[in-house]
Amino acid sequence: MKLTNSHANKDLLLKAFNFRHACKEFDPERKIPDEDFDLILEAARLSPSSVGLEPWRFVIIQNQEIRERLKNVSWGAQGQAPTASHFMVVLARTMTDLKYDSDYVSHMMREVHQIPEEIVQLLIDKNYKNFAESDFKLMESDRAMFDWACKQAYIALSNMMTTAAIMGIDSCPIEGFDRDKVTQVLKEEGILDEKHFGVACFAAFGYRVREPRPKSRQNLKDIVEWVK
């Protein structure tokens, strides 16, 4: 299928971006159809990531008791956690999985992407190793590597929110929480293996109960510079 550069496609995208806002409260009576939410998740699955490592996991919390526990340690999710149709915890992988000689990196390159063995060795032993150690200095600390993984997860989150907006579904990315306390809740609930994952952010999806304020953004000329 060839995507065309039609005015209809442009109008659809602009309408979606203008529709999307950080929805603070959802209609608790309206639930996203399974097939629509499956498409939102598929947008995440098909998202790009640096080195193709897909260092993310998306946990959808539909249990209201767990949502309440997360709400209690999340000042930024007071309206969203109880009312969202779907409440998501976005996880990012840790140094354990993303070190160049880890089992996970080997699995992604060999089993998932099915890269030929001679190329795998070049990618791992030279390209990715140099990238992690020297280019981006990800090996300097566990936090540096985890923050890099979070950046990749945010790409997938952005695609999920855009996909939702195109379908008329609201969303809200959430960082307003105590990471240590959220981590403890998820560990106690058997959701998080802290050796392999950390909490990147939350995301809530559903349908708005009221119209948002008009969108305000900087002028395009203030954020874009052309070098010719």
VMD Tcl script that draws the C-alpha trace (Angstrom):
set ca {
  {0.00 0.00 0.00}
  {1.30 3.45 -0.92}
  {0.59 6.33 1.42}
  {-0.41 9.39 -0.55}
  {0.40 13.00 0.22}
  {-3.24 14.07 -0.06}
  {-4.94 16.97 1.66}
  {-7.27 14.45 3.32}
  {-4.34 12.74 5.04}
  {-2.91 16.09 6.15}
  {-6.28 17.19 7.50}
  {-6.67 13.89 9.38}
  {-3.28 14.24 11.06}
  {-3.73 17.89 11.96}
  {-7.18 17.14 13.36}
  {-5.71 14.34 15.50}
  {-2.87 16.49 16.85}
  {-5.27 19.29 17.68}
  {-7.71 16.82 19.29}
  {-5.07 15.25 21.52}
  {-4.52 16.83 24.92}
  {-3.40 15.68 28.35}
  {-6.79 14.50 29.56}
  {-6.98 14.81 33.35}
  {-10.28 12.99 33.89}
  {-12.09 10.40 31.80}
  {-15.67 9.20 31.54}
  {-15.57 6.05 33.72}
  {-18.66 4.66 31.99}
  {-17.09 4.59 28.53}
  {-14.68 1.78 27.70}
  {-12.39 1.57 24.68}
  {-13.39 -1.35 22.41}
  {-10.86 -4.19 22.47}
  {-10.12 -3.90 18.75}
  {-9.35 -0.19 19.11}
  {-7.01 -0.69 22.03}
  {-5.33 -3.56 20.20}
  {-4.52 -1.09 17.41}
  {-3.04 1.35 19.94}
  {-0.82 -1.44 21.25}
  {0.14 -2.45 17.72}
  {1.33 1.13 17.14}
  {3.70 0.62 20.07}
  {4.89 -2.75 18.80}
  {5.72 -1.30 15.38}
  {7.55 1.72 16.79}
  {11.23 2.34 16.07}
  {13.95 2.13 18.70}
  {17.67 2.83 18.77}
  {19.69 -0.21 17.65}
  {16.32 -1.96 17.23}
  {16.40 -3.14 20.84}
  {12.76 -2.33 21.71}
  {13.67 -1.84 25.40}
  {10.10 -1.50 26.64}
  {7.16 -3.29 28.17}
  {3.60 -2.00 28.52}
  {1.58 -3.18 31.51}
  {-2.14 -2.36 31.43}
  {-3.54 -2.09 34.94}
  {-7.28 -2.81 34.93}
  {-7.39 -3.94 38.56}
  {-9.00 -1.06 40.47}
  {-7.30 -1.92 43.76}
  {-3.86 -1.69 42.16}
  {-4.88 1.53 40.44}
  {-5.86 2.96 43.82}
  {-2.49 2.02 45.28}
  {-0.73 3.71 42.38}
  {-2.97 6.79 42.72}
  {-1.94 7.14 46.36}
  {1.73 7.60 45.39}
  {1.11 9.52 42.14}
  {0.14 13.17 42.48}
  {-0.16 13.48 38.70}
  {-2.66 10.63 38.29}
  {-5.38 11.61 40.75}
  {-8.06 12.01 38.10}
  {-6.77 9.56 35.53}
  {-6.02 6.40 37.53}
  {-9.61 5.93 38.80}
  {-11.44 6.93 35.61}
  {-9.37 5.85 32.60}
  {-10.70 3.04 30.44}
  {-7.15 1.68 30.25}
  {-4.32 2.67 32.62}
  {-0.82 1.76 31.49}
  {2.54 1.52 33.22}
  {5.33 2.01 30.70}
  {8.46 0.07 31.70}
  {11.98 0.46 30.32}
  {14.75 -2.12 30.46}
  {17.80 -1.81 32.69}
  {21.53 -2.28 32.26}
  {21.09 -6.01 32.92}
  {19.33 -6.42 29.58}
  {20.94 -3.62 27.56}
  {24.64 -4.21 28.17}
  {26.16 -5.16 24.81}
  {26.97 -8.73 25.90}
  {23.59 -9.43 27.53}
  {21.31 -12.34 26.66}
  {18.57 -9.87 25.73}
  {20.69 -8.02 23.14}
  {21.73 -11.36 21.65}
  {18.09 -12.52 21.57}
  {16.90 -9.36 19.82}
  {19.53 -9.51 17.12}
  {19.55 -13.25 16.54}
  {16.01 -14.49 17.23}
  {13.84 -11.40 16.73}
  {15.59 -9.58 13.88}
  {17.27 -12.75 12.52}
  {20.46 -10.93 11.62}
  {23.14 -13.19 10.07}
  {25.70 -14.39 12.62}
  {28.69 -12.67 11.02}
  {26.84 -9.35 11.08}
  {25.61 -9.89 14.65}
  {29.17 -10.09 15.89}
  {30.07 -6.87 14.12}
  {27.00 -5.08 15.48}
  {27.48 -6.25 19.07}
  {31.26 -6.31 19.45}
  {31.99 -3.12 17.55}
  {29.04 -0.91 16.67}
  {26.79 -1.26 19.71}
  {29.68 -1.66 22.15}
  {31.31 1.53 20.89}
  {27.97 3.34 20.86}
  {27.23 2.36 24.46}
  {30.72 2.92 25.83}
  {31.99 5.92 23.88}
  {29.42 7.63 21.66}
  {26.59 8.01 24.19}
  {28.50 6.88 27.31}
  {25.61 4.68 28.40}
  {27.89 2.38 30.36}
  {28.90 5.12 32.80}
  {25.99 4.31 35.12}
  {22.87 2.22 35.42}
  {20.84 5.45 35.35}
  {22.40 6.60 32.06}
  {21.40 3.34 30.39}
  {17.92 3.35 31.92}
  {17.27 6.96 30.86}
  {18.29 6.04 27.30}
  {15.83 3.13 27.38}
  {13.12 5.50 28.62}
  {13.72 7.73 25.59}
  {13.01 4.77 23.33}
  {9.85 3.90 25.26}
  {8.62 7.47 24.83}
  {8.78 7.05 21.05}
  {6.36 4.14 21.33}
  {4.18 6.10 23.76}
  {3.97 9.02 21.34}
  {2.83 6.69 18.56}
  {0.18 5.18 20.84}
  {-1.21 8.60 21.74}
  {-1.30 9.73 18.12}
  {-3.03 6.51 17.05}
  {-5.56 6.99 19.84}
  {-6.21 10.58 18.79}
  {-6.88 9.57 15.18}
  {-9.61 7.26 16.52}
  {-11.07 9.95 18.77}
  {-9.66 8.37 21.93}
  {-8.14 10.60 24.61}
  {-4.90 9.99 26.44}
  {-2.56 11.43 29.03}
  {1.15 10.74 29.61}
  {1.98 10.95 33.32}
  {5.28 11.48 35.13}
  {3.81 12.93 38.32}
  {4.62 10.14 40.75}
  {7.11 9.00 43.38}
  {9.18 6.53 41.36}
  {10.49 4.64 44.40}
  {7.02 4.20 45.89}
  {5.49 3.21 42.55}
  {8.29 0.68 42.09}
  {7.56 -0.76 45.53}
  {3.83 -1.10 44.76}
  {4.53 -2.87 41.47}
  {7.04 -5.20 43.13}
  {4.60 -6.09 45.89}
  {1.91 -6.82 43.30}
  {4.28 -9.12 41.40}
  {4.25 -6.86 38.33}
  {7.82 -5.55 38.27}
  {11.12 -7.42 38.16}
  {13.45 -4.60 39.17}
  {16.51 -6.44 37.84}
  {15.23 -6.13 34.27}
  {12.81 -3.18 34.27}
  {12.22 0.24 35.78}
  {9.23 2.58 35.62}
  {9.43 5.11 32.78}
  {5.98 6.72 33.06}
  {2.24 6.09 33.10}
  {-0.24 6.55 30.28}
  {-4.01 6.75 30.59}
  {-6.50 6.21 27.76}
  {-10.24 6.78 27.57}
  {-12.83 9.39 26.67}
  {-12.95 12.96 27.97}
  {-15.74 14.23 30.20}
  {-15.27 17.88 29.17}
  {-13.67 19.83 26.38}
  {-10.11 21.04 27.00}
  {-8.82 24.58 26.86}
  {-7.66 25.80 23.45}
  {-4.25 24.38 22.56}
  {-1.32 26.74 23.13}
  {2.11 26.18 21.60}
  {5.14 28.20 20.56}
  {5.24 29.61 17.06}
  {6.90 27.31 14.53}
  {9.59 29.91 13.79}
  {10.62 29.85 17.45}
  {11.38 26.11 17.51}
  {12.71 25.41 14.01}
  {15.98 26.56 12.48}
  {16.97 25.85 8.88}
  {20.66 25.60 7.99}
  {21.21 25.78 4.23}
}
mol new
graphics top color blue
foreach p $ca { graphics top sphere $p radius 0.5 }
foreach p [lrange $ca 0 end-1] q [lrange $ca 1 end] { graphics top cylinder $p $q radius 0.2 }
display resetview
